[in-house]
Amino acid sequence: MPLPVIPLFLHDHLGFDSLTVGLVIGVQFVATVLTRGYAGRITDEQGGKRSALIGSAVLGIAGLLYLIAALLDSSPVVSIAIVVTGRLAAGFGESQFVTGCVSWSIASVGPERSSISMSWTGIAMFAALAIGAPVGMALYQVYGLEVAMIACVAAPLVAAAITFRERPWFSPGGVREPFYRVIGQIWREGLGLMLQGVGLAGLTAFASLYFAAERSANAGWVMTAFGVGFIFVRLTFGSLPDRIGGYRVAIWSLAVEAAGQAMLWLAPNPYVAFFGAFVTGLGCALVFPGFGVEALERVSPPNRGSAMGAFVAFLDIAYAISGPLAGLVAAHFGYGSVYLLGAIAAVLGILVARSSRPA
């Protein structure tokens, strides 16, 4: 819900430029990547349910900070400082919640079904993007930022209530390796995931400003188009990495993502841009489970939570770097050029996947 709203609040209401908006959006992912190791350790030692409960509580605090920033009639510097604090809290909460849920899900069905498990977890996440972005935008436009941020407080509390009722599942016991060693085992797959994340980061951070520049008020539906494509592929082909191999799936998926990003870059009108977002969703859908299946193959069972934490941390790095980088690109070459950057990154991801495959 806050993804299309916060950039408009910072840019239109507080008067900050595109680079600053990108930095504020990206700072969440700095917090996320720095706490993935802790999330992986909590997950391996105490279970994914515990990590998810911690994450949902902290995400509620992040929404409360956004609400405070909206309510305060103070200087833009104070307001943006509160938003940045909220983004940092959201980063920590997300690292706990997502790492916990992904590892919890895999533990519940077994590693032989890891790709379908990751696919369904991702469906839930991107359904939230598809539904939440237009809902957040509608609340912002009709009722104002305050009501939109109240919704951002309520949603994680509902998630905590659901999580609390469910059965915990745990990874097998055994020798747990230091986090840095786990990173050393899965960095290739993580790098491929990181390059995929550049396009998604640009889509989430700058879609609202891109469409505002084109005099279109339908920015919230961009993430809906992305989410529809993403969920369709996950529902239809979610088990594909388990059946034919993760690298092969990742290569084809990145090629489709590059095509979708190119459509967004060259779009002559909003309808082509919506289709480009849809194609980007088709491509992004199986990159995570594709590389994720291969990452899990490289670590022992007691370290799967840490492996997932390290693996997702590469996506956090993509978001942390891509936000300010895309803001810089947009400031010099226009918002459309952000998606050229995403297309180039996806092509580089194909090269990483090809070089990581066993001979």
C-alpha positions as a LaTeX table, in Angstrom:
\begin{tabular}{lrrr}
\hline
Residue & $x$ (\AA) & $y$ (\AA) & $z$ (\AA) \\
\hline
Met1 & 0.00 & 0.00 & 0.00 \\
Pro2 & 2.72 & 2.60 & 0.71 \\
Leu3 & 4.72 & 1.89 & $-2.47$ \\
Pro4 & 2.88 & 4.29 & $-4.85$ \\
Val5 & 1.97 & 6.69 & $-2.03$ \\
Ile6 & 5.26 & 7.54 & $-0.30$ \\
Pro7 & 7.02 & 8.75 & $-3.50$ \\
Leu8 & 4.12 & 11.13 & $-4.21$ \\
Phe9 & 4.07 & 12.35 & $-0.59$ \\
Leu10 & 7.82 & 13.04 & $-0.66$ \\
His11 & 7.86 & 14.58 & $-4.14$ \\
Asp12 & 4.56 & 16.47 & $-4.40$ \\
His13 & 3.77 & 17.33 & $-0.78$ \\
Leu14 & 7.23 & 17.75 & 0.77 \\
Gly15 & 8.97 & 18.94 & $-2.42$ \\
Phe16 & 11.95 & 16.57 & $-2.61$ \\
Asp17 & 13.60 & 15.63 & $-5.93$ \\
Ser18 & 13.74 & 12.24 & $-7.65$ \\
Leu19 & 17.16 & 11.31 & $-6.29$ \\
Thr20 & 16.01 & 11.94 & $-2.72$ \\
Val21 & 12.86 & 9.89 & $-3.32$ \\
Gly22 & 15.01 & 7.02 & $-4.61$ \\
Leu23 & 17.29 & 7.21 & $-1.57$ \\
Val24 & 14.36 & 7.13 & 0.86 \\
Ile25 & 12.73 & 4.19 & $-0.93$ \\
Gly26 & 16.07 & 2.34 & $-1.10$ \\
Val27 & 17.04 & 2.82 & 2.55 \\
Gln28 & 14.52 & 0.17 & 3.59 \\
Phe29 & 16.51 & $-2.44$ & 1.76 \\
Val30 & 19.76 & $-1.42$ & 3.46 \\
Ala31 & 18.12 & $-2.27$ & 6.78 \\
Thr32 & 16.75 & $-5.49$ & 5.31 \\
Val33 & 20.07 & $-6.76$ & 3.97 \\
Leu34 & 21.90 & $-5.95$ & 7.22 \\
Thr35 & 19.41 & $-8.00$ & 9.25 \\
Arg36 & 18.95 & $-11.04$ & 6.97 \\
Gly37 & 21.68 & $-12.92$ & 8.84 \\
Tyr38 & 19.86 & $-12.42$ & 12.13 \\
Ala39 & 16.57 & $-13.47$ & 10.51 \\
Gly40 & 18.19 & $-16.64$ & 9.13 \\
Arg41 & 19.64 & $-17.52$ & 12.55 \\
Ile42 & 16.29 & $-16.99$ & 14.31 \\
Thr43 & 14.60 & $-19.12$ & 11.65 \\
Asp44 & 17.10 & $-21.98$ & 11.88 \\
Glu45 & 17.18 & $-21.99$ & 15.69 \\
Gln46 & 13.60 & $-21.07$ & 16.67 \\
Gly47 & 11.57 & $-21.67$ & 13.53 \\
Gly48 & 10.09 & $-19.53$ & 10.79 \\
Lys49 & 6.91 & $-18.82$ & 12.76 \\
Arg50 & 8.87 & $-16.96$ & 15.46 \\
Ser51 & 10.69 & $-14.86$ & 12.87 \\
Ala52 & 7.41 & $-14.05$ & 11.09 \\
Leu53 & 5.77 & $-12.90$ & 14.32 \\
Ile54 & 8.67 & $-10.55$ & 15.08 \\
Gly55 & 8.54 & $-9.19$ & 11.54 \\
Ser56 & 4.82 & $-8.49$ & 11.52 \\
Ala57 & 5.06 & $-6.54$ & 14.80 \\
Val58 & 7.89 & $-4.35$ & 13.49 \\
Leu59 & 6.07 & $-3.77$ & 10.19 \\
Gly60 & 3.13 & $-2.43$ & 12.18 \\
Ile61 & 5.51 & 0.01 & 13.88 \\
Ala62 & 6.74 & 1.13 & 10.45 \\
Gly63 & 3.17 & 1.93 & 9.40 \\
Leu64 & 2.71 & 3.89 & 12.63 \\
Leu65 & 5.78 & 6.01 & 11.81 \\
Tyr66 & 4.40 & 6.76 & 8.34 \\
Leu67 & 1.16 & 7.82 & 10.00 \\
Ile68 & 3.01 & 10.15 & 12.38 \\
Ala69 & 4.81 & 11.75 & 9.41 \\
Ala70 & 1.45 & 12.31 & 7.72 \\
Leu71 & $-0.14$ & 13.83 & 10.83 \\
Leu72 & 2.70 & 16.19 & 11.74 \\
Asp73 & 2.37 & 19.67 & 10.29 \\
Ser74 & 6.07 & 20.40 & 10.61 \\
Ser75 & 9.07 & 21.03 & 8.40 \\
Pro76 & 9.78 & 18.75 & 5.42 \\
Val77 & 13.09 & 17.75 & 7.05 \\
Val78 & 11.33 & 16.42 & 10.16 \\
Ser79 & 8.71 & 14.61 & 8.08 \\
Ile80 & 11.25 & 12.92 & 5.83 \\
Ala81 & 13.34 & 11.91 & 8.86 \\
Ile82 & 10.31 & 10.12 & 10.29 \\
Val83 & 9.60 & 8.46 & 6.94 \\
Val84 & 13.23 & 7.29 & 6.74 \\
Thr85 & 12.92 & 5.82 & 10.26 \\
Gly86 & 9.77 & 4.05 & 9.13 \\
Arg87 & 11.54 & 2.67 & 6.07 \\
Leu88 & 14.35 & 1.34 & 8.29 \\
Ala89 & 11.80 & $-0.32$ & 10.58 \\
Ala90 & 10.02 & $-1.78$ & 7.53 \\
Gly91 & 13.34 & $-3.16$ & 6.31 \\
Phe92 & 13.99 & $-5.02$ & 9.56 \\
Gly93 & 10.39 & $-6.22$ & 9.71 \\
Glu94 & 10.47 & $-7.47$ & 6.14 \\
Ser95 & 13.72 & $-9.38$ & 6.65 \\
Gln96 & 12.19 & $-11.20$ & 9.62 \\
Phe97 & 8.79 & $-11.80$ & 8.05 \\
Val98 & 9.82 & $-12.91$ & 4.55 \\
Thr99 & 12.78 & $-15.06$ & 5.64 \\
Gly100 & 10.60 & $-16.67$ & 8.29 \\
Cys101 & 7.68 & $-17.37$ & 5.96 \\
Val102 & 9.80 & $-18.74$ & 3.10 \\
Ser103 & 11.76 & $-21.08$ & 5.40 \\
Trp104 & 8.62 & $-22.04$ & 7.34 \\
Ser105 & 6.88 & $-22.95$ & 4.10 \\
Ile106 & 9.80 & $-25.07$ & 2.81 \\
Ala107 & 10.08 & $-26.87$ & 6.17 \\
Ser108 & 6.36 & $-27.71$ & 6.06 \\
Val109 & 6.42 & $-29.42$ & 2.62 \\
Gly110 & 10.02 & $-30.67$ & 2.36 \\
Pro111 & 12.94 & $-29.62$ & 0.14 \\
Glu112 & 11.79 & $-31.77$ & $-2.78$ \\
Arg113 & 8.91 & $-29.31$ & $-3.21$ \\
Ser114 & 10.94 & $-26.18$ & $-2.50$ \\
Ser115 & 10.21 & $-24.41$ & $-5.79$ \\
Ile116 & 6.42 & $-24.83$ & $-5.52$ \\
Ser117 & 6.68 & $-23.68$ & $-1.90$ \\
Met118 & 8.61 & $-20.55$ & $-2.92$ \\
Ser119 & 6.16 & $-20.00$ & $-5.76$ \\
Trp120 & 3.13 & $-19.94$ & $-3.46$ \\
Thr121 & 4.89 & $-17.71$ & $-0.94$ \\
Gly122 & 5.70 & $-15.33$ & $-3.79$ \\
Ile123 & 2.11 & $-15.44$ & $-5.02$ \\
Ala124 & 1.00 & $-14.17$ & $-1.62$ \\
Met125 & 3.62 & $-11.40$ & $-1.66$ \\
Phe126 & 2.85 & $-10.17$ & $-5.16$ \\
Ala127 & $-0.90$ & $-10.51$ & $-4.71$ \\
Ala128 & $-0.32$ & $-7.99$ & $-1.93$ \\
Leu129 & 1.43 & $-5.71$ & $-4.44$ \\
Ala130 & $-1.30$ & $-6.19$ & $-7.04$ \\
Ile131 & $-4.09$ & $-5.47$ & $-4.56$ \\
Gly132 & $-2.31$ & $-3.13$ & $-2.17$ \\
Ala133 & $-0.88$ & $-0.62$ & $-4.65$ \\
Pro134 & $-4.23$ & 0.52 & $-6.11$ \\
Val135 & $-5.89$ & 0.32 & $-2.69$ \\
Gly136 & $-3.17$ & 2.48 & $-1.17$ \\
Met137 & $-3.40$ & 4.92 & $-4.08$ \\
Ala138 & $-7.20$ & 5.10 & $-3.81$ \\
Leu139 & $-7.08$ & 5.71 & $-0.05$ \\
Tyr140 & $-4.48$ & 8.42 & $-0.59$ \\
Gln141 & $-6.44$ & 10.17 & $-3.34$ \\
Val142 & $-9.87$ & 9.97 & $-1.67$ \\
Tyr143 & $-9.13$ & 10.18 & 2.06 \\
Gly144 & $-5.55$ & 11.40 & 2.29 \\
Leu145 & $-2.23$ & 9.98 & 3.45 \\
Glu146 & $-3.41$ & 9.48 & 7.05 \\
Val147 & $-6.05$ & 6.88 & 6.17 \\
Ala148 & $-3.68$ & 5.07 & 3.79 \\
Met149 & $-1.10$ & 4.78 & 6.58 \\
Ile150 & $-3.67$ & 3.57 & 9.12 \\
Ala151 & $-4.26$ & 0.68 & 6.72 \\
Cys152 & $-0.48$ & 0.05 & 6.74 \\
Val153 & $-0.65$ & $-0.33$ & 10.53 \\
Ala154 & $-3.66$ & $-2.66$ & 10.45 \\
Ala155 & $-2.48$ & $-5.12$ & 7.75 \\
Pro156 & 0.61 & $-6.46$ & 9.63 \\
Leu157 & $-1.47$ & $-6.89$ & 12.78 \\
Val158 & $-3.89$ & $-9.11$ & 10.85 \\
Ala159 & $-0.87$ & $-11.06$ & 9.53 \\
Ala160 & 0.39 & $-11.52$ & 13.10 \\
Ala161 & $-2.99$ & $-12.88$ & 14.21 \\
Ile162 & $-3.01$ & $-15.42$ & 11.35 \\
Thr163 & 0.61 & $-16.42$ & 12.01 \\
Phe164 & 0.00 & $-16.91$ & 15.74 \\
Arg165 & $-2.69$ & $-19.55$ & 15.11 \\
Glu166 & $-0.66$ & $-21.74$ & 12.74 \\
Arg167 & 1.53 & $-24.78$ & 13.44 \\
Pro168 & 5.30 & $-24.19$ & 13.64 \\
Trp169 & 7.68 & $-26.23$ & 11.48 \\
Phe170 & 11.43 & $-26.52$ & 12.01 \\
Ser171 & 14.48 & $-27.29$ & 9.87 \\
Pro172 & 16.46 & $-30.46$ & 10.70 \\
Gly173 & 19.05 & $-30.20$ & 13.45 \\
Gly174 & 22.78 & $-30.42$ & 12.80 \\
Val175 & 25.88 & $-28.28$ & 12.35 \\
Arg176 & 25.02 & $-24.68$ & 11.56 \\
Glu177 & 27.61 & $-22.78$ & 9.57 \\
Pro178 & 28.51 & $-19.08$ & 9.99 \\
Phe179 & 26.46 & $-16.77$ & 7.83 \\
Tyr180 & 29.46 & $-15.62$ & 5.78 \\
Arg181 & 30.15 & $-19.22$ & 4.74 \\
Val182 & 26.57 & $-19.68$ & 3.65 \\
Ile183 & 26.90 & $-16.52$ & 1.52 \\
Gly184 & 30.05 & $-17.97$ & $-0.05$ \\
Gln185 & 28.10 & $-21.06$ & $-1.11$ \\
Ile186 & 25.12 & $-19.33$ & $-2.74$ \\
Trp187 & 26.56 & $-16.04$ & $-4.08$ \\
Arg188 & 26.18 & $-16.99$ & $-7.75$ \\
Glu189 & 22.46 & $-17.60$ & $-7.44$ \\
Gly190 & 22.17 & $-14.49$ & $-5.27$ \\
Leu191 & 23.88 & $-12.37$ & $-7.92$ \\
Gly192 & 21.44 & $-13.58$ & $-10.57$ \\
Leu193 & 18.52 & $-12.73$ & $-8.30$ \\
Met194 & 20.03 & $-9.31$ & $-7.58$ \\
Leu195 & 20.18 & $-8.44$ & $-11.27$ \\
Gln196 & 16.56 & $-9.50$ & $-11.71$ \\
Gly197 & 15.60 & $-7.18$ & $-8.85$ \\
Val198 & 16.84 & $-4.03$ & $-10.61$ \\
Gly199 & 13.82 & $-3.96$ & $-12.93$ \\
Leu200 & 11.35 & $-4.65$ & $-10.14$ \\
Ala201 & 12.91 & $-1.95$ & $-7.96$ \\
Gly202 & 12.51 & 0.64 & $-10.71$ \\
Leu203 & 8.93 & $-0.43$ & $-11.29$ \\
Thr204 & 7.92 & $-0.12$ & $-7.63$ \\
Ala205 & 9.82 & 3.10 & $-6.86$ \\
Phe206 & 9.08 & 5.21 & $-9.94$ \\
Ala207 & 5.87 & 3.94 & $-11.58$ \\
Ser208 & 3.75 & 6.56 & $-9.82$ \\
Leu209 & 6.05 & 9.42 & $-10.84$ \\
Tyr210 & 6.43 & 8.02 & $-14.38$ \\
Phe211 & 2.66 & 7.98 & $-14.90$ \\
Ala212 & 2.21 & 11.37 & $-13.24$ \\
Ala213 & 4.73 & 12.79 & $-15.73$ \\
Glu214 & 2.64 & 11.27 & $-18.55$ \\
Arg215 & $-0.49$ & 12.91 & $-17.05$ \\
Ser216 & $-2.07$ & 9.57 & $-16.15$ \\
Ala217 & $-3.66$ & 8.93 & $-12.75$ \\
Asn218 & $-3.59$ & 5.13 & $-13.04$ \\
Ala219 & $-0.15$ & 4.41 & $-11.56$ \\
Gly220 & $-1.54$ & 2.07 & $-8.91$ \\
Trp221 & $-2.68$ & $-0.33$ & $-11.63$ \\
Val222 & 0.88 & $-0.78$ & $-12.92$ \\
Met223 & 1.66 & $-3.10$ & $-10.00$ \\
Thr224 & $-1.67$ & $-4.83$ & $-10.59$ \\
Ala225 & $-0.64$ & $-5.58$ & $-14.19$ \\
Phe226 & 2.72 & $-6.81$ & $-12.92$ \\
Gly227 & 1.05 & $-8.92$ & $-10.23$ \\
Val228 & $-1.42$ & $-10.53$ & $-12.64$ \\
Gly229 & 1.41 & $-11.69$ & $-14.91$ \\
Phe230 & 3.50 & $-12.82$ & $-11.96$ \\
Ile231 & 0.72 & $-14.81$ & $-10.28$ \\
Phe232 & $-0.41$ & $-16.41$ & $-13.56$ \\
Val233 & 3.06 & $-17.90$ & $-14.16$ \\
Arg234 & 3.47 & $-18.97$ & $-10.55$ \\
Leu235 & 0.09 & $-20.73$ & $-10.54$ \\
Thr236 & 0.64 & $-22.40$ & $-13.90$ \\
Phe237 & 4.35 & $-23.23$ & $-13.86$ \\
Gly238 & 5.36 & $-22.94$ & $-10.20$ \\
Ser239 & 6.82 & $-26.46$ & $-10.01$ \\
Leu240 & 8.89 & $-26.06$ & $-13.19$ \\
Pro241 & 12.27 & $-25.45$ & $-11.45$ \\
Asp242 & 11.81 & $-28.68$ & $-9.43$ \\
Arg243 & 11.13 & $-30.60$ & $-12.66$ \\
Ile244 & 13.54 & $-29.23$ & $-15.28$ \\
Gly245 & 16.16 & $-27.35$ & $-13.27$ \\
Gly246 & 16.40 & $-23.90$ & $-11.77$ \\
Tyr247 & 19.08 & $-22.40$ & $-14.02$ \\
Arg248 & 17.20 & $-23.24$ & $-17.20$ \\
Val249 & 14.03 & $-21.65$ & $-15.86$ \\
Ala250 & 15.91 & $-18.57$ & $-14.63$ \\
Ile251 & 17.51 & $-17.94$ & $-18.04$ \\
Trp252 & 14.20 & $-17.93$ & $-19.93$ \\
Ser253 & 12.51 & $-15.91$ & $-17.22$ \\
Leu254 & 15.15 & $-13.19$ & $-17.31$ \\
Ala255 & 14.80 & $-12.96$ & $-21.10$ \\
Val256 & 11.06 & $-12.31$ & $-20.74$ \\
Glu257 & 11.69 & $-9.75$ & $-17.99$ \\
Ala258 & 14.15 & $-7.89$ & $-20.26$ \\
Ala259 & 11.49 & $-7.74$ & $-22.97$ \\
Gly260 & 8.92 & $-6.33$ & $-20.53$ \\
Gln261 & 11.32 & $-3.67$ & $-19.28$ \\
Ala262 & 12.10 & $-2.67$ & $-22.87$ \\
Met263 & 8.35 & $-2.20$ & $-23.51$ \\
Leu264 & 8.10 & 0.09 & $-20.49$ \\
Trp265 & 11.11 & 2.08 & $-21.71$ \\
Leu266 & 9.76 & 2.53 & $-25.25$ \\
Ala267 & 6.03 & 2.73 & $-24.38$ \\
Pro268 & 4.27 & 5.33 & $-26.59$ \\
Asn269 & 1.20 & 5.36 & $-24.32$ \\
Pro270 & 0.01 & 4.05 & $-20.90$ \\
Tyr271 & $-1.57$ & 0.93 & $-22.41$ \\
Val272 & 1.76 & $-0.33$ & $-23.76$ \\
Ala273 & 3.32 & 0.52 & $-20.40$ \\
Phe274 & 0.69 & $-1.58$ & $-18.61$ \\
Phe275 & 1.44 & $-4.47$ & $-20.97$ \\
Gly276 & 5.16 & $-4.02$ & $-20.34$ \\
Ala277 & 4.52 & $-4.27$ & $-16.60$ \\
Phe278 & 2.47 & $-7.43$ & $-17.24$ \\
Val279 & 5.30 & $-9.00$ & $-19.30$ \\
Thr280 & 7.80 & $-7.99$ & $-16.61$ \\
Gly281 & 5.64 & $-9.89$ & $-14.12$ \\
Leu282 & 5.64 & $-12.95$ & $-16.39$ \\
Gly283 & 9.43 & $-12.86$ & $-16.47$ \\
Cys284 & 10.08 & $-12.14$ & $-12.80$ \\
Ala285 & 7.78 & $-14.90$ & $-11.60$ \\
Leu286 & 10.15 & $-17.87$ & $-11.64$ \\
Val287 & 13.55 & $-16.18$ & $-11.21$ \\
Phe288 & 13.36 & $-16.45$ & $-7.41$ \\
Pro289 & 12.34 & $-20.14$ & $-7.25$ \\
Gly290 & 14.66 & $-20.95$ & $-10.17$ \\
Phe291 & 17.78 & $-19.60$ & $-8.50$ \\
Gly292 & 16.40 & $-20.52$ & $-5.05$ \\
Val293 & 16.21 & $-24.24$ & $-5.83$ \\
Glu294 & 19.84 & $-24.17$ & $-6.96$ \\
Ala295 & 20.89 & $-22.20$ & $-3.86$ \\
Leu296 & 19.31 & $-24.79$ & $-1.52$ \\
Glu297 & 21.22 & $-27.53$ & $-3.33$ \\
Arg298 & 24.49 & $-25.91$ & $-2.27$ \\
Val299 & 23.88 & $-25.97$ & 1.52 \\
Ser300 & 23.20 & $-28.64$ & 4.17 \\
Pro301 & 19.64 & $-28.99$ & 5.60 \\
Pro302 & 20.36 & $-27.29$ & 8.97 \\
Asn303 & 21.41 & $-24.13$ & 7.12 \\
Arg304 & 18.43 & $-23.68$ & 4.83 \\
Gly305 & 17.02 & $-20.76$ & 6.82 \\
Ser306 & 20.34 & $-18.95$ & 6.68 \\
Ala307 & 20.63 & $-19.81$ & 2.98 \\
Met308 & 17.23 & $-18.26$ & 2.31 \\
Gly309 & 18.19 & $-15.23$ & 4.38 \\
Ala310 & 21.43 & $-14.81$ & 2.44 \\
Phe311 & 19.72 & $-15.47$ & $-0.90$ \\
Val312 & 16.99 & $-12.88$ & $-0.36$ \\
Ala313 & 19.62 & $-10.43$ & 0.93 \\
Phe314 & 20.91 & $-10.17$ & $-2.64$ \\
Leu315 & 17.46 & $-8.97$ & $-3.69$ \\
Asp316 & 17.60 & $-6.43$ & $-0.86$ \\
Ile317 & 20.95 & $-5.21$ & $-2.20$ \\
Ala318 & 19.35 & $-4.77$ & $-5.62$ \\
Tyr319 & 16.59 & $-2.64$ & $-4.12$ \\
Ala320 & 18.99 & $-0.62$ & $-1.97$ \\
Ile321 & 21.27 & 0.18 & $-4.91$ \\
Ser322 & 18.61 & 0.46 & $-7.60$ \\
Gly323 & 16.48 & 3.07 & $-5.82$ \\
Pro324 & 19.08 & 5.86 & $-5.76$ \\
Leu325 & 20.67 & 4.71 & $-9.05$ \\
Ala326 & 17.30 & 4.78 & $-10.81$ \\
Gly327 & 16.60 & 8.19 & $-9.25$ \\
Leu328 & 19.86 & 9.50 & $-10.67$ \\
Val329 & 19.10 & 8.03 & $-14.10$ \\
Ala330 & 15.56 & 9.45 & $-14.03$ \\
Ala331 & 16.81 & 12.90 & $-13.07$ \\
His332 & 19.16 & 13.03 & $-16.09$ \\
Phe333 & 17.35 & 10.99 & $-18.76$ \\
Gly334 & 13.69 & 10.83 & $-17.72$ \\
Tyr335 & 11.61 & 8.24 & $-15.91$ \\
Gly336 & 11.39 & 5.90 & $-18.91$ \\
Ser337 & 15.16 & 5.32 & $-18.85$ \\
Val338 & 14.78 & 3.57 & $-15.49$ \\
Tyr339 & 13.34 & 0.60 & $-17.38$ \\
Leu340 & 16.21 & 0.50 & $-19.88$ \\
Leu341 & 18.43 & 0.03 & $-16.83$ \\
Gly342 & 16.21 & $-2.87$ & $-15.74$ \\
Ala343 & 16.42 & $-4.51$ & $-19.17$ \\
Ile344 & 20.22 & $-4.32$ & $-19.20$ \\
Ala345 & 20.40 & $-5.83$ & $-15.70$ \\
Ala346 & 18.16 & $-8.74$ & $-16.75$ \\
Val347 & 20.44 & $-9.53$ & $-19.71$ \\
Leu348 & 23.43 & $-9.55$ & $-17.35$ \\
Gly349 & 21.48 & $-11.95$ & $-15.13$ \\
Ile350 & 21.17 & $-14.35$ & $-18.07$ \\
Leu351 & 24.95 & $-14.36$ & $-18.40$ \\
Val352 & 25.34 & $-15.11$ & $-14.68$ \\
Ala353 & 22.88 & $-18.01$ & $-14.89$ \\
Arg354 & 24.61 & $-19.49$ & $-17.93$ \\
Ser355 & 28.03 & $-19.30$ & $-16.27$ \\
Ser356 & 26.71 & $-20.90$ & $-13.02$ \\
Arg357 & 25.18 & $-23.98$ & $-14.66$ \\
Pro358 & 27.12 & $-27.22$ & $-14.28$ \\
Ala359 & 28.90 & $-28.25$ & $-17.47$ \\
\hline
\end{tabular}
